[in-house]
Structure formats: structure tokens, C-alpha cells
């Protein structure tokens, strides 16, 4: 007969003493086996070590690295902050970082800032409390507090997806302004003359602001009228906002024959709205994006865009950070480096 009392779980934490009792050795032997740094350390036989590891697996024991971290100053992880989790560009960058760190034994602790520098500052503070061996950031725009904390932490820092004028230390990226300017020049070379830009309503996304600047610089360089800019929605601009923006653009400047969008997501939204309204793309208006998202490669018509090796950014950032961490472990400091990531214009059917 049921007692009516809720079932209780045994929440007692499994300890090193429990493992020692299971295997029949001392706690010191368990500690040596679990903390052995290489096979050349034979204070514990390999056969006994495997028995200990099997007991840990069977009992669900996880090593508490806290004390070891403070004594060795090696936490075994690096921190990375990206603006968004649902943006394939940044998820691919995280993939590249993880793939590079995997062989080194370092793990990645990932946080996302939702494009807010204040959120980034809070994340940096929280992560530094856990003593990462290095930090990877997205972009080069940060609060004074973030810069101060990272410079005081004494650990390597890599900024990605940008070429900041005042980098904290290392940089892996490209010029968002130059990439967009190249796209505008490409469209002009194809015969488009009334080229507009669709972006966000604020500089919250500094890379988006740089892309708008690159558009304006290219338009002036080509001797075309500047000012055909639609600012619509808080970054990151969604598909729906891209759809609304293209309608506003055509209404305000009917002569526009090409729209450069701040990202492929907004470009896809604009493209779909054109199809709903019966506006031929590129016959009535050409549409171009930025980022070479999967949706840009697979929609119809496929979207002309700026292609970036997102995984390559992650790999390059990971490799640079690993070299900096190895130098720090040897008591050295790797001189600041900048790794330039190439971009290319992907010409497709939308222009």
C-alpha cells in the first residue's frame, strides 16, 4: 500500500573515499591515479589505474578540479562569448574553436551576449571567476569594465570577426566595412546603379554598423547618391524585419534596383516578400546579403552574398589562443598577433 509520501533520492555525493573503499586502496592512491599527467608517471600501475577509472564510471564519480586548478593555475578550459546561439555564423565559429581545442585537452565554456556589451561584461566577470586559461570574444567593441578585467586577468585574449583599432591583445578577423564595400562595387560592376542598404536601427551590432559604413563609402567612391538606407528593427534583424524593410525601401525609393542587406537572414526575408508581391528578383530588384548562411545557398533564387569562412575563424582563433596559452604556461607572453581571414563575393541568381 502506498504511503502517500514522495519518493526520496539518495543525494549523498560520491567521494574519493567511496572509490578508495570500492577498489580497496587508499585515497592517496586514488588521487595519484586520477591526477596522473602522463603515462611516464608510474607511481600507480596502469592496470590499477584502469580499475580505478572503471570504478569512477560505475559509481558516477566526477573529479573535483577546484583545488587542482588553484594549485596548478590550469583550469583546463577556455571561455568564448558569441552574440547569438541561433546564428549559424557564430555556431560554426564555436565549432571551429572546439575542434581545435579538442586535441589539446582543453574544453570550451560558451556564453552568448545577445549583442549587448553590458551583457558581455557580466559574462566576462562570471567566467573569470572560474579561472579560464584564455578568452575568445566576438567583435572589438567592449565596455571599459570588460577591457579592464581582461587586462588584469593576465590570460590570453583573442577578438574575432573584426579588426578593432585598439585590440585588447590578439585578433582574428576581417574588415566588415571593406567586405560590404566590395559587395557594392561588385553590384555596380554588374550594372546596378541605384543601390540601397537595409540594416538595423542602432549600432548595437557594431559589425552591422561597419557594414553600413562600408556601403556608404563605396557609394561615394562610385559617385552615386548616398542616403538610400533603411534602418529597421533592433539587431540582429530577422527575416520578418527584412521583409518589412524591402517594402519600405521600394515605397520610399521606387528607382532602387539593388538592396544590400546587413545579413543573409534579412536578405532572405526581403526575397520572400518580393516573391509574395510578384516583384521579380533580380528583374525588378536585386537582393544581396552577408554571411553565406545555409538559407542563402539553398533558397530560390539563391542569394548573392559575402562568404566568410566561419569555421576557419574559430580554428584560427583556437590555434592562436593555444600558442598563447602554451607561452603563458612557460612564463612567457606571445606578442600580439593579427590573423586576417579572407572573404569572397558569392555571385548567385538574386543579382
Secondary structure, DSSP 8 states (H G I E B T S, - for coil): ---S-----------HHHHHHHHTS-HHHHHHHHT--STT--SS-HHHHHHHHHHHHHHT-----HHHHHHHS--SEEEEEES-SS-HHHHHHHHHHHHHHHTTT-EEEEEE-TT-HHHHHHHHHHHHTTT-SEEEEESS---HHHHHHHHHHTSEEEEESS--TT-SSEEEE--HHHHHHHHHHHHHHTT--SEEEEE-SSSSSHHHHHHHHHHHHHHHHTT-----EEE-SSSS--HHHHHHHHHHHHHH-TT--EEEESSHHHHHHHHHHHHHHT--TTTT-EEE-SS--HHHHHSSS--BEEEE-HHHHHHHHHHHHHHHHHHHHTT------EEE--EEEE--TT-
